[in-house]
Amino acid sequence: MLLFKPMSDSLCLSSCLSSGCPWMWDNLTCWQPARIGEVVEVKCPELFSQFMSEEDYELGTVSRNCTMFGWSETFPHYIDACLYEETGSNHTDTYYASVKALYTVGYSTSLVSLTMAMVILCRFRKLHCTRNFIHMNLFVSFILRAISVFIKDGVLYAKEDSEHCFIHTVECRAVMIFFHYCVLSNYFWLFIEGLYLFTLLVETFFPEKRYFYWYIIIGWGTPTVCVTIWAVLRLHFDDVGCWDMNDNAAIWWVIKGPVLASIMINFVLFVGIIIILVQKLQSPDIGGNESSIYLIKFGSCLKAFNQKSAKRLARSTLLLIPLFGIHYTVFAFSPENVSKKERLVFELGLGSFQGFVVAVLYCFLNGEVQSEIKRKWRSWTVNRYFAVDLKHRHPSLASSGVNGGTQLSILSKSSSQIRMSSLQAETPAT
């Protein structure tokens, strides 16, 4: 009996032997070609280890016999060789299907809410300031991340029996490059949000517009450099499959390193901002009277903060967590083979709703955004009322060459002149 070790994806793509069994993908393992009478033995797929205790679990082996009628059934069965008896046969499929459904709902919700937030911030000019421009770039990075996840799932998991061993097209690798770029850009714009707010609190005179161009370079340029280096290294040293597996740890650190660095720096900035706010609130020069107000640009372009706002401080701390991505620190520095199930649910499932939370907190619940929408609504309602009223009272004007906009402009000019004359008449009396 001849035993074989598992082969790489490139060898799995080799041509079939003249007589024997061809390569085969059974949705769990890639089986190499074999001659009639040979037995191929492979290790259990690593995904089974995620449902076992790490201290007790050891990778088993499964085998197939190449007969004149083709491949035999696996012996022992995957369930018997790779799982304990109490583990259900469909537990793996159910778990991954649940996680995928969870993050699909999360990214879909985030995509819709972020698109609406972008329309609002772009539509109203009074909301155009450096702070909101940074918010808008962050929203775009979340949108791109959600789109890249949907594209990646559509390419890799379009069919349940997708042969991952043999997907090695240029389009598939381009999708993975785009996916890593969007994820990395999202982390960098979370870092820029923290850096900007920290700089506002530390520096007295802050040239926002000049620094904004550097933010653009860091947020979109740095991920481009990192992903380009990663793609070149994968092409020359680890050109296997669709580049969706990261078996080469040294190459994977080109992507993972900047992500961990941004998470760590953002956590330090988060702690520093909380310390600064607490010191400002406890300072004797700031508390006590109405004139002692510390102005902080947070959530909107300008917001008041005083000593009696301890509840606001706690609330602001909670609001900063999704904006800075502080929740990523939970599993950021733990080994990847530790708590795999919890990591998938936390980072893919709950993390997919981060864009929705950011859009709600920093756009839909923003006081300045709400006041601007109300102002536009009142203006539209008043203009519509006067247009209908003038049309009914002066039908001759409606049918003449003077349109409703001209009538409203004349009416507004005359009313403003009346108000100015009344103010001038009251000035000597005061």
Secondary structure as GFF3:
##gff-version 3
##sequence-region A 1 430
A	DSSP	alpha_helix	9	12	.	.	.	ID=ss1
A	DSSP	beta_strand	24	25	.	.	.	ID=ss2
A	DSSP	beta_strand	30	31	.	.	.	ID=ss3
A	DSSP	beta_strand	39	43	.	.	.	ID=ss4
A	DSSP	three_ten_helix	46	51	.	.	.	ID=ss5
A	DSSP	beta_strand	61	67	.	.	.	ID=ss6
A	DSSP	beta_strand	70	71	.	.	.	ID=ss7
A	DSSP	alpha_helix	78	82	.	.	.	ID=ss8
A	DSSP	alpha_helix	91	123	.	.	.	ID=ss9
A	DSSP	three_ten_helix	125	127	.	.	.	ID=ss10
A	DSSP	alpha_helix	130	156	.	.	.	ID=ss11
A	DSSP	three_ten_helix	164	166	.	.	.	ID=ss12
A	DSSP	alpha_helix	170	202	.	.	.	ID=ss13
A	DSSP	alpha_helix	208	216	.	.	.	ID=ss14
A	DSSP	pi_helix	217	221	.	.	.	ID=ss15
A	DSSP	alpha_helix	222	237	.	.	.	ID=ss16
A	DSSP	alpha_helix	249	282	.	.	.	ID=ss17
A	DSSP	beta_strand	294	296	.	.	.	ID=ss18
A	DSSP	beta_strand	303	305	.	.	.	ID=ss19
A	DSSP	alpha_helix	310	324	.	.	.	ID=ss20
A	DSSP	three_ten_helix	326	330	.	.	.	ID=ss21
A	DSSP	alpha_helix	340	343	.	.	.	ID=ss22
A	DSSP	pi_helix	344	350	.	.	.	ID=ss23
A	DSSP	three_ten_helix	351	353	.	.	.	ID=ss24
A	DSSP	alpha_helix	354	359	.	.	.	ID=ss25
A	DSSP	pi_helix	360	364	.	.	.	ID=ss26
A	DSSP	alpha_helix	367	393	.	.	.	ID=ss27
A	DSSP	alpha_helix	395	399	.	.	.	ID=ss28
A	DSSP	alpha_helix	404	426	.	.	.	ID=ss29
###
